Amino acid sequence: MKTKIIQWGKNFKALFAKRFFQVTFIVAFLFLALMTLLPAWQLLPDIKEAGTIPLHYNIHFGVDSFGVWWRVFMIPVSGAVILIVNFLLAVAFWKRERVLSKFLAATAMLVQFLLFISMIFVVLFNLAYG
């Protein structure tokens, strides 16, 4: 058990010694921080008073999903889970499959970017309906 923890630590150090992983993790973390701060900054004072808020917009039907205010923060929570899982898997696969580790890190960054874009749209249509 102790040797596995030591091996994980060595893999972690070797992985984050590479510039690619440093950049992807920092950029992904910045997108995660922005997608958490954006609704807190723009919506939080107003949406706490509302009973329900729009959570999803469909071009065919308009707003098709409503929910309580704290459900807006499920996008950053899912982003944090994806970020943690992808980087843990990248560390686990670092010694055997380096290309897979790079793919996981790049995917984590891309997913954070896409979730950030979706959070921008959620904030915008909440401001439009507010």
Secondary structure, 3 states (H helix, E strand, C coil): CHHHHHHHHHHHHHHHCCHHHHHHHHHHHHHHHHHHHHHHHHCHHHHCCCCCEEEEEECCCEEEEEECHHHHHHHHHHHHHHHHHHHHHHHHHCCCCHHHHHHHHHHHHHHHHHHHHHHHHHHHHHHHHC
